[in-house]
Amino acid sequence: MKIICQKNDLLNSVNIVLKAIPSRTTMPILECLIIDAKSGVIKLISNDMELGIETIVKGNILENGIIAINAKVFSEIIRKLPDNEVTIETDSNYKATITCEKANFNISGKASEEFPFLPNIQKDKNITISQFSLKEIIRQTVFSISDNESNKIMTGELFEINEDELKVTSLDGHRISIRNIKLKDNYDNIKVIVPGKTLNEVSKILSGEISDQVNLFFTDKHILFEFDDTVVLSRLIEGEFYKISQMLSNDYETKLTINKKEFLSCIDRATLLIKENEKKPIIINITDNNMELKINSNIGSMNEDIDIKKEGKDILIGFNPRFLIDALKVIDDEEVDIYLFNPKAPCFIKDKEETYIYLILPVNINANIN
């Protein structure tokens, strides 16, 4: 094999496939990326058996060929080469020579036979969405997945397609995040659980441009993302997602309308008094058109008042401040509506059209009231 690429084009593609290189594995071949040069196309491929990525690199093929190269070593070499043309040449013993200006590296590669290439999947069920919309949906929901691997369902997000609507739901046992968006076309009904890790990595690769599209294909076991010159294939999480409809009540005793930026800044200031491993709630006291926020910790205390618009009863309630911050950060509205029922029931932050819904469970504040 002999190929010539620009360093920046090659590095961009390497960075994409690195996202499916496992940090630990019992299969050494998975630590490699594949360079596959044939039929006028240069592909880089990686696969950690849960997530697989293929991407096309711009460049010229002087000799067809294929090789597996340690991804970490290869990426560090390419990263530190001069910004110029890079030539990669391999011999029959799977030795790779990488040349750029006066730099010349020789590294050992492997045959590609042992590598688990991405399977071909049926493309019967699919949707098309803008890269901007998908990136935003992931940003606005993925923070509330669980990182506890013992409960696999909570480490993923539920994707539900119903005609021209896409609903994405995530939860971790303390909160629920929901995004609803309208699609341009009608599609078959689909319900799958996509790993949060996959969505995080896809989000990093997406351009986020409104004019750029991404095609999502679904099978019983896989989801495939096709966009630009890249294909990302992931296993789905098997099982039944939690039935949350009974938790999504429209009943409330208190409704607040508040300036989002002011509310977020206030909670952010309060967290300055909380150590990283300390679980201290922020206490919110709603009276008339005033919200008082208080926090007491081993470092000190803080209280601040914010003007609000209120409908309904006064209420005293406490929350994990991080959960409020996570939700408020991803809402783009200038003002937010917050619905409360009682100090032991979840609060809802949602817009009138319910394009987003954030449910957050309160915490017991009796021990924290002075």
FENJOMO-V238684 format. One line per field, one symbol per residue. burial: + if it has 16 or more other C-alpha atoms within 10 Angstrom, else -. Layout:
burial=???
//
This chain:
burial=++++++++-++-++-+++++++------+++++++++----++++++++-+++++++++++---+++++++--++--++-+---++++++---+++++++--------++-+--+-++-------++++++++++-++-+++++++------++++++++++--++++++++--+++++++-+---+--++++++++++++++-++++----++-++++--++++++--++++++++---+----------+-++++++++-++-++--++-++-----+++++++---++-+++++----------+-+---++-+++++-++++++--+----++++++++-+++++++----++++++++-+-----
//
